[in-house]
Amino acid sequence: MEINKIQSLYDTCHVLFSQGRVPNFQQIHYLKNLLDKIEAIDVGIDAFGFCDSPTTDSSVDNGSRRLLCGQSFSEITYIHIHECDDVSMGVFCVPAGKEFPLHDHPGMTVLSKLLYGSVYVKAYDWINFDSTKGKTIGLAGRVIDEVMKAPHEPSILFPRSGGNIHSFRALTSCAILDVLSPPYSQDFGRPSTYYYDIPIPYLNGYSMLEEKPLPDDLVVHGAPYLGPSIVTMYDDYDFSDQFGYENHV
C-alpha cells in the first residue's frame, strides 16, 4: 500500500529527530524535499474552497471526505497533526491581514512550507544578546525581508541561523505547514518569546530586539486535522539504515 505524504513526513521526522538526534545537511535536505511535495489537500484543506464555515464536504480521490475551507478562516487557526518529545507537526491557517508577531524558536530546527497564498516574512538572527536582567535584549541582523508566494520552496530555521526570530503577515489567506524539533516546552526551557524590533538608524539591516509580553491581541484558535491518519508507533521495523544512522545496541 502506498504511504501517504504525511505518513512519510512523520516516518522521516521520527528517525531523524528521535532521541535528540541532530540531522546532518543531507538528511535535512531529504526532509525539505519531502515537505516540498506536500499540498494543502494532503493535510485536509481545500485551499480555495469558499463556504460559511471552515468545514465542508468535498470529493477527493473518488471518495467523499470532509475538508477544511482554506478561505473561510476569520482568525489565526492552528491544525495540530502530531506532537511528541522530539517533534511537532501542524498547520497555521492565517486570514488576510492577520499577523503573527516577532517570536523565536529556542534551540530548534524548524522547517516550514507555504501551502497556499502569500505572506510577508521578516526574520532575524542574533548578533549579540543578554538575558541576565529578567528579559532578553540585544542586537540582531535581518536575514529575511520579503514577500513569499506559493508555490515557494520550504524554509529552514536552525537554532542560531536562517532567521530563527521571525514574524509573518498574511497578504492573502494562507496556510503554513510547520515541523519543529524539538517542540516548544516551558518545562524544558523552550518557551515562545516575543520581541519588539527597533531599527537602528543608518545601520540598514540591523535592529535592537527587546523581549515583550505575550501580545494581548494574539489569539490562536484550533481546528481539527482532517488529513490522513498517521501511524506513530514502530515496534517491529527499524528505519535507521534508510537515513544513514547506524544501529547501536
N, C-alpha and C positions, 0 to 999 in steps of 0.2 A: 504494500500500500504506500502511495506517495506521501511523504511527510509534508505537512503544510508549512508555509514560510515562518509562521510564528513559533511552531514547534522547533523548526530548525534553528531559529534565533535563540530560543531558550536552551536547546541542546548545547550550542556553541558557548553561550554565556556560562552554562553550568560547568563546563570543562575549563574554560579559560580563566574564570574568576573564582572558582571554588577554593576554599581553604586559604584565602588571602593571596592567591597567585597574582602576579603582575604579568600580563601578556607582553610578548615582545612585538616588534614592529610588524613582522609578517602576520602574526596572529590578529593584531588589531586591524590590519588591512583586510584580512579574511572576513572578520566580523563586519567591517564597514561595507564590504561588497554585499553581504547578506542583507544588511539594513537597506542598502540602496535599491534592492529589488522589491521591497515591501511597499504596497499601495494602501490607500485608505480602506478599500473594501476588505483587505486582508485582516484588518482589526475591527471589522464590523461597522464601518462608516460608509454611508453613501455621500461622497464628498460634495456633490452638487444637488442633493435632494432638498426640496423645499416642502415644509409642512408646518402645522401649527405647533407641534411639539417635537423634541429631538428624536423620538422613536417612531418608526414607521415599519411597514411590511414591504419587502421587495423580493423579486425573484432573482436568485443567484445560482449560477451553475445548474440550471434546470430544477432547482429545488427551492422551496419557499423558506425564508428565514427572516427574522427581524433585523433591521439595520438602524443605526443612528443617523439622523439627518444632519449632515455637516453644516448646513447653512441656518440651522434653527436654534443654535445656542445663543442665548442672550447674555450669558455670564461666562467667565473663565471656568472651564469644567475639566476635571481630571478623570480619565478612564483607567482604572487600575487593572493591570494584566497579571503581574506576578511580583512578589517580593519575598526574599529570604535574607539570611545574614550576609550573603555575598553580592547580591544584585537585585535591582528593581527594574521593572519594565512597565511603562504606562504611556498614555497619550494625553497631551494637553490640547483641548479644543478652545480656541480663542476667537470671540467675535470681533469684527472690525472695530477699531478704535480703542479696544481694551489693551492694557499694558501690564506686563509682569515686570515689577521694578528690579533694579540692580541687586543681585544676590550672588552668593558664592557657592562653591562645591568643595568643601574642605577635604583634602586627601582623596579626591575621587577622580576616576576616569569616566567621562560622560560622552556617549555617542548620541547624536540627535539627527532625526530625519524629518524634514518638512514634507508632509504628506500631500498637502494642497494649500493653495492660497499664497499670499505674500506677507512678509514680516520685516520690520526694520530691527536690526540687531546691533547693539553696541556692547563691546566686550573689552575687558582689561585683564592684564596680568600685573601682579605686584612687582614693583621695583624694590621697595623697602617699606616695612610696616612695623608698628609697635602695638602690642596688646597688653601691656603691663598695667595700664591705668583703668581697667574695667571695660574698655571698649577699644576696638581696633581702628587705627587711623594710619594712613601712610600714602606714599607716592605710588601711582600705578601708571603704566603705559597702555594706551589704547591699541588693541591689535585687530579689532573688527569694528567697522562703522559703515554698514552697507544695508541695502535692501536685498533680501533673499526672496526669490520667487520660485515656486515649484514648477517643473522638477529641478531640484537642486541636490548636489551630492551631499551625503551626510557630513556633519561637522563633528570634530573630536576635540574635547577639552581634557587636558591632563592635569594632575594635581597642581602643577606650577606653570603651565603654559597652555596656549591655544585659546585664551580668553576665558579663564576659569571663573571670572566675575562678569556676569553679563545681564543685560535686560533685553526684552523684546516687546515690540508693539505691533499688533496686528493691523496691517493696512487694508486687508480684506479678511473675511473669515478664513481661518487657517487651523491646521492641526499639526502638532509636532510629536513624534514618537521619540521617547527618551529611554535610554538604557544607562543606568548609573551603577557604578561599582566602586566601593561599597555604597549602600544606600545611606541617606540621612539618618542620623541617630543621636539623640540627646545623650543617651546613656553612654555611648562610645565616643563622645566628644566631636560629633559631626553635626552640629545644628545648622540650620539655614540662617545665614546672617545677611542683613540688608544694609545698603550703603547709600549715602549721598555722594554724588561726584561733583567736585568743584574744579572746573577747568582752570589751568594755570595760564594767565595772560602771557603772550609772547613765547610760550613754550608749547607749540602745537603738538597734540597727540598725548599730552600728559595731564593728569588730574590728581588732585588730592581726594582720596576716598575716606569717608568717615562713617563708622557704623551708626545705624539708626534703628529705632524700634521697628517691630513688625508694623507695616503700614495699616492703618485702621480701615482703609478702603479696599484692601486686598482681600477678596472673598473668592475662594475656590470651591465650586460645587462638585459633586460626584455624579457619575453616570455609569451604568452597568457596562461591562465588557461583553460585547455580542459577537466577537470573533470566534474562531475555532478554539475549542478547549485544548489545553496542553497537558501532557503527562510530565509530572515534575519529580518523579522518583525513579531511580535506575538501580535495581538490586542485582541484576544479572548481566549487565553489559558495561564494559569499560571503553569509553570513547577516547581515552587519553592519547593513544597512538596516532589518532587521526589529526591531532593538533600539535604534535611534536613534544609531548610530555612523556617522560619515562615513568614506568610503574615502580613504586618503592613499597616494599612490604615491611 
